Amino acid sequence: MREIALIGCDRRVGTTTLTLALAQLQQPLVLADCDCDRPDLDLLLPGHGEDARRDFFADKLPAINFARCDNCGLCYQSCNREAILMIGQYPDINPAACDSCQVCGLVCPTGAITFRPQEFGTWFQREIDLGALLFARRGFCQENGGRLSAKLRSEGVQLAHERNLDLVLMKGPPGIHFHMHPILDQLDCAVLVATPDKYGKQRLDMQIDLCLDMNVPVAVLINRSGIETTLAMKLEEHCREAGAILAAQLPNVPALLDPEPPRPEEIPELVTALESFWAQLLELTATEAPRT
């Protein structure tokens, strides 16, 4: 079984559309929208029946039992995150600042501080024509998208094993922030999506370096190459020299922006380019040497 993730250089390069297009070439599969900041695959893929919903709990937050608290202030003094405030002589918790280190509970002499799991979001499983779709919604003001992404990935792998499917295809968060790390860890291939603009090379260099540092094979899709043909060719050559196992260009198709998208037979050049890229990618990932 392969785990492949599409990761955009930013949010304007067409990662969602390309994820859906490649999913059409390898169905049935498990599709996971691991961009938990702005999931959108669920908006485009209707389901059969009701989505299975599960709450996601992560860090444990402290709670103070004032019946046992003697107001000694040790919890306040020991918190380096300033998550415990003193309101008069009474301690109070600021959950937004807490990182769940639980030191306050260790120093409390009366055992007045206990910890309860905090709900960080909700994840869903939807049955679709292509197989199964996993996606998530973060809780209000929560900053734990990386753990939600890791949860979706692990559930996707388990579901693929249960259904004897060959592929888990993920749409990862764009850029190079820390939410990428649980997606890249032991990934079979990261498909980086870029467009030929003056910032494309810089963004790709950072992403390629991160992937190679984590020993993850890299492929690159240069979307809308017709916008800057010369720059797209230079970018493709640069990616190969930087260590990408595969780099390809996709033609610019203005009709994709029409209110009614074209049928595949109306854009044969784009379909052929995608099919060729996907076939080469599957072949390369099947023969890729095991990572250490």
C-alpha positions in Angstrom: 0.0 0.0 0.0 1.2 3.5 -0.9 0.8 6.7 1.0 1.1 9.8 -1.3 0.4 13.4 -0.3 -0.2 16.4 -2.5 1.2 19.6 -0.9 0.9 23.0 -2.4 3.5 25.8 -2.3 0.7 28.0 -1.2 -3.1 28.0 -1.4 -3.4 29.3 -5.0 -1.7 26.5 -7.0 -4.7 24.2 -7.5 -3.9 21.4 -5.0 -7.5 20.6 -4.4 -8.4 20.2 -8.1 -5.3 18.1 -8.7 -6.0 15.8 -5.8 -9.5 15.1 -7.1 -8.2 14.6 -10.6 -5.5 12.1 -9.5 -8.0 10.3 -7.3 -10.1 9.6 -10.4 -7.2 7.6 -11.8 -6.8 5.2 -8.8 -10.1 4.3 -7.4 -11.3 2.8 -5.1 -9.0 4.5 -2.6 -8.9 6.3 0.8 -8.9 10.1 0.3 -7.8 12.2 3.3 -8.1 16.0 3.5 -5.3 16.6 6.0 -5.3 20.4 5.5 -7.3 20.8 8.7 -7.0 24.6 8.6 -9.1 24.9 5.5 -10.6 21.5 4.4 -12.5 21.6 1.2 -12.7 18.2 -0.4 -15.9 17.4 1.5 -17.5 20.4 -0.3 -16.8 18.8 -3.6 -17.5 15.1 -2.9 -21.0 14.2 -2.0 -21.5 11.2 0.2 -23.7 8.1 0.4 -25.7 8.3 3.6 -24.7 10.2 6.8 -21.1 11.0 7.6 -19.6 9.0 10.6 -18.6 11.7 13.1 -16.0 11.3 15.9 -14.7 13.8 18.4 -11.0 14.3 18.7 -9.4 14.8 22.1 -5.8 15.8 22.6 -4.1 17.6 25.4 -5.4 17.5 29.0 -6.2 20.8 30.6 -6.0 21.5 34.4 -9.1 22.1 36.5 -9.0 23.3 40.1 -11.1 21.9 42.9 -11.5 24.9 45.1 -12.9 22.8 47.9 -9.4 21.3 48.3 -7.3 24.3 47.2 -5.5 26.1 50.1 -4.4 29.0 47.9 -0.7 28.4 48.4 0.2 29.8 45.0 2.7 27.0 44.1 0.9 26.3 40.9 1.1 29.9 39.9 4.8 30.1 40.7 5.7 26.9 38.8 3.9 27.7 35.5 6.3 29.0 32.9 3.5 29.6 30.4 1.6 32.0 32.6 -1.4 29.8 32.2 -2.3 30.1 35.8 -3.3 33.5 37.1 -3.9 34.7 40.6 -7.3 36.5 40.9 -6.9 38.0 44.3 -5.8 35.1 46.4 -7.4 32.5 44.2 -5.7 30.7 41.2 -7.4 30.6 37.8 -6.6 28.7 34.6 -6.0 30.4 31.2 -6.6 27.4 28.9 -5.3 29.3 25.8 -1.8 29.6 27.3 -1.6 26.1 28.8 0.6 23.5 27.0 -0.5 20.6 29.2 2.9 20.0 30.9 1.0 19.1 34.1 3.7 20.6 36.4 1.0 22.4 38.3 -0.6 19.1 39.3 2.7 17.7 40.4 3.5 20.6 42.8 0.0 21.0 44.3 0.3 19.8 47.9 -3.4 19.1 48.3 -4.2 17.4 45.0 -6.6 20.1 44.1 -5.6 20.1 40.4 -6.9 17.4 38.1 -6.7 17.1 34.3 -9.4 16.4 31.8 -9.1 15.7 28.1 -9.9 18.7 25.9 -11.9 18.4 22.7 -9.8 19.9 19.9 -12.0 19.1 16.9 -14.1 16.6 15.1 -13.2 14.2 12.3 -15.5 12.6 9.8 -15.6 9.5 7.5 -17.7 9.8 4.4 -18.5 7.0 1.8 -18.1 8.5 -1.7 -18.0 7.1 -5.3 -14.2 7.0 -5.2 -14.1 5.0 -1.9 -13.8 6.8 1.4 -13.1 10.4 2.4 -11.7 11.5 5.7 -11.8 15.1 6.8 -11.8 17.2 10.0 -13.0 20.4 11.6 -10.8 22.1 14.2 -12.5 23.4 17.3 -12.9 27.2 17.8 -9.6 28.9 18.4 -7.8 25.6 18.7 -4.2 25.3 17.4 -3.8 21.6 17.0 -4.2 21.0 13.3 -1.0 18.9 13.2 -2.4 16.3 15.5 -5.7 16.2 13.6 -3.7 15.7 10.4 -1.8 12.8 12.0 -5.1 11.3 13.2 -6.7 11.5 9.7 -3.6 9.8 8.2 -3.5 7.0 10.7 -7.2 6.3 10.4 -6.9 6.4 6.6 -4.1 3.8 6.7 -6.1 1.6 9.0 -9.2 1.9 6.8 -7.2 1.0 3.7 -5.8 -2.1 5.4 -9.3 -3.1 6.4 -10.7 -2.7 2.9 -7.6 -4.1 1.2 -7.0 -0.9 -0.8 -3.7 0.0 -2.5 -3.6 3.8 -1.9 -4.1 6.5 0.7 -4.1 9.8 -1.1 -3.8 12.9 1.1 -4.1 16.6 0.5 -1.7 18.1 2.9 -1.4 21.7 4.3 0.5 24.1 2.1 3.8 25.7 2.8 6.4 24.4 5.2 4.9 24.9 8.6 5.0 22.3 11.3 1.6 20.8 10.3 3.5 19.1 7.4 5.7 17.0 9.6 3.1 14.3 10.6 2.2 14.0 7.0 5.7 13.7 5.7 6.9 11.1 8.3 7.6 7.8 6.4 5.6 9.0 3.4 6.0 7.0 0.2 6.1 10.2 -1.9 5.3 13.9 -1.5 3.9 15.5 -4.6 4.7 19.2 -4.4 2.4 21.5 -6.5 3.7 24.9 -7.7 3.0 27.4 -10.4 5.7 29.2 -12.6 5.9 32.5 -10.8 8.9 34.5 -9.4 8.4 33.0 -5.9 7.9 29.4 -7.1 11.5 28.4 -7.0 12.1 29.7 -3.5 9.1 28.0 -2.1 9.9 24.7 -3.8 13.5 24.8 -2.6 12.3 25.0 1.0 9.8 22.2 0.6 12.2 19.9 -1.3 14.9 20.5 1.3 12.4 19.6 4.1 11.2 16.5 2.4 14.7 15.2 1.6 15.8 16.0 5.2 13.0 13.7 6.3 14.1 11.1 3.7 10.8 11.4 1.7 10.9 11.0 -2.1 9.7 14.1 -3.9 7.8 14.6 -7.1 6.8 18.0 -8.5 3.8 19.1 -10.5 4.1 22.5 -12.1 0.5 23.6 -12.7 -0.6 26.2 -15.3 2.8 26.0 -17.0 1.5 27.9 -20.0 1.4 31.1 -18.0 5.2 31.4 -18.1 6.5 28.7 -20.4 10.2 29.5 -20.1 10.0 29.8 -16.4 8.1 26.5 -16.1 10.8 24.7 -18.1 13.6 26.2 -15.9 11.6 25.3 -12.8 11.2 21.7 -13.9 14.9 21.3 -14.7 15.8 22.9 -11.3 13.5 20.5 -9.4 15.2 17.5 -11.0 18.6 18.8 -10.1 17.5 19.5 -6.6 16.6 15.8 -6.1 13.0 15.3 -7.3 12.4 11.8 -8.6 9.9 13.2 -11.0 8.9 16.6 -12.3 6.2 17.4 -14.9 4.3 20.4 -16.3 0.6 20.7 -16.6 -0.8 22.9 -19.4 -2.9 26.0 -18.5 -6.6 25.3 -19.2 -8.6 28.5 -18.8 -11.9 26.5 -19.3 -11.4 25.1 -15.9 -12.5 28.4 -14.5 -15.8 28.4 -16.3 -19.0 28.0 -14.3 -19.5 24.6 -15.9 -16.1 22.8 -16.0 -15.2 21.0 -19.2 -15.6 17.2 -19.6 -12.3 15.2 -19.7 -12.7 14.6 -23.5 -12.7 18.3 -24.0 -9.2 18.8 -22.4 -7.2 15.8 -23.7 -3.9 17.6 -23.3 -4.3 18.0 -19.6 -5.8 14.5 -19.1 -2.9 13.0 -20.9 -0.3 14.9 -18.9 -2.0 13.8 -15.6 -2.2 10.2 -16.7 1.4 10.1 -17.7 2.6 11.7 -14.5 0.5 9.4 -12.3 1.7 6.2 -14.2 5.3 7.3 -13.8 4.8 8.2 -10.1 3.3 4.8 -9.3 6.1 3.0 -11.1 8.8 5.0 -9.3 7.2 4.7 -5.8 6.8 0.9 -6.4 10.6 0.5 -7.1 11.8 3.2 -4.6 14.4 1.7 -2.3 13.2 1.3 1.4 13.9 4.4 3.5 16.1 4.1 6.6 
